[in-house]
Amino acid sequence: MAKGNVAFTKDNEYYTPKSVVDYFGKFDYDPATTKEKAEEFGIENYDTIETDGLNQDWTKYKKIWINPPFTIKHKFLEKAYETYRIAKNDIYILFPIEFLTTKRMTNASQNMGGKLFIPNGRINFESGLGKKGKSPAFGSVVLKIQDYWEVEFINIEDLKAEKPNKQQNIFDLIGD
Ligand SMILES: C[S@@+](CC[C@H](N)C(=O)[O-])C[C@H]1O[C@@H](n2cnc3c(N)ncnc32)[C@H](O)[C@@H]1O
């Protein structure tokens, strides 16, 4: 059980804010979701716990979003790398930064790489459909699978629906 409102280790039902998914673009498949979240994100093809995304063919999709169930994230990561090896499709997977330091991570990504998007703050997941969670006890990263390793630090404000007024910032920069 982690600190904060989201019980990551016991509960697979926590959801990504739409603004985070939107930051990475438009997706055509999510292998681990609910009907409600797929509709909210505008993702046409999806699987749920009932249809089991791990038993589906992901190679036919162009751009895949995954926030895997916490308890079996390694299985989703393995399948993501297997799929990428075959189809070279765009696969984005979100997980706790701590997961990078595990053997399961290095085993899944063997001889492959990824672009790591690292925000300078915590993503506040929704602790149930429509419910806002508090800041979780650890940070998250989004990995885009690719052939080599790369890192991009991103501003947490850019992942939020309400962003600071960019016009105002430009005036601050150029002065009166
Ligand atoms: C962490 S939530 C993320 C949901 C959504 N993709 C998002 O980004 O907000 C993971 C979801 O995967 C579902 N799930 C669990 N096992 C699954 C499986 N084998 N296949 C597909 N979905 C599964 C859970 O019920 C849960 O709704």
The ligand as a Tripos MOL2 file, in Angstrom:
@<TRIPOS>MOLECULE
LIG
   27    29     1     0     0
SMALL
NO_CHARGES

@<TRIPOS>ATOM
      1 C1         -4.4350    1.1170  -14.4260 C.3       1 LIG1
      2 S1         -5.9890    0.8970  -15.2400 S.3       1 LIG1
      3 C2         -5.7840    1.9810  -16.6510 C.3       1 LIG1
      4 C3         -7.0400    2.2140  -17.4400 C.3       1 LIG1
      5 C4         -6.8900    3.1490  -18.6520 C.3       1 LIG1
      6 N1         -6.1390    2.5060  -19.7110 N.3       1 LIG1
      7 C5         -6.2150    4.4360  -18.2830 C.2       1 LIG1
      8 O1         -5.1500    4.7650  -18.8170 O.co2     1 LIG1
      9 O2         -6.7890    5.1600  -17.4490 O.co2     1 LIG1
     10 C6         -5.7900   -0.7340  -15.8980 C.3       1 LIG1
     11 C7         -7.0880   -1.3600  -16.3960 C.3       1 LIG1
     12 O3         -6.8100   -2.6340  -16.9710 O.3       1 LIG1
     13 C8         -7.8510   -3.5440  -16.6360 C.3       1 LIG1
     14 N2         -7.3210   -4.9080  -16.7410 N.ar      1 LIG1
     15 C9         -6.8540   -5.7270  -15.7570 C.ar      1 LIG1
     16 N3         -6.4300   -6.8990  -16.2920 N.ar      1 LIG1
     17 C10        -6.6380   -6.8140  -17.6310 C.ar      1 LIG1
     18 C11        -6.4090   -7.6820  -18.7250 C.ar      1 LIG1
     19 N4         -5.8790   -8.9050  -18.5520 N.pl3     1 LIG1
     20 N5         -6.7420   -7.2600  -19.9680 N.ar      1 LIG1
     21 C12        -7.2660   -6.0320  -20.1600 C.ar      1 LIG1
     22 N6         -7.5110   -5.1490  -19.1640 N.ar      1 LIG1
     23 C13        -7.2020   -5.5530  -17.9170 C.ar      1 LIG1
     24 C14        -8.2490   -3.1210  -15.2340 C.3       1 LIG1
     25 O4         -9.5380   -3.5950  -14.9580 O.3       1 LIG1
     26 C15        -8.1320   -1.6010  -15.3280 C.3       1 LIG1
     27 O5         -9.3570   -1.0320  -15.7220 O.3       1 LIG1
@<TRIPOS>BOND
     1     1     2 1
     2     2     3 1
     3     2    10 1
     4     3     4 1
     5     4     5 1
     6     5     6 1
     7     5     7 1
     8     7     8 2
     9     7     9 1
    10    10    11 1
    11    11    12 1
    12    11    26 1
    13    12    13 1
    14    13    14 1
    15    13    24 1
    16    14    15 ar
    17    14    23 ar
    18    15    16 ar
    19    16    17 ar
    20    17    18 ar
    21    17    23 ar
    22    18    19 1
    23    18    20 ar
    24    20    21 ar
    25    21    22 ar
    26    22    23 ar
    27    24    25 1
    28    24    26 1
    29    26    27 1
@<TRIPOS>SUBSTRUCTURE
     1 LIG1         1 GROUP 0 **** ****
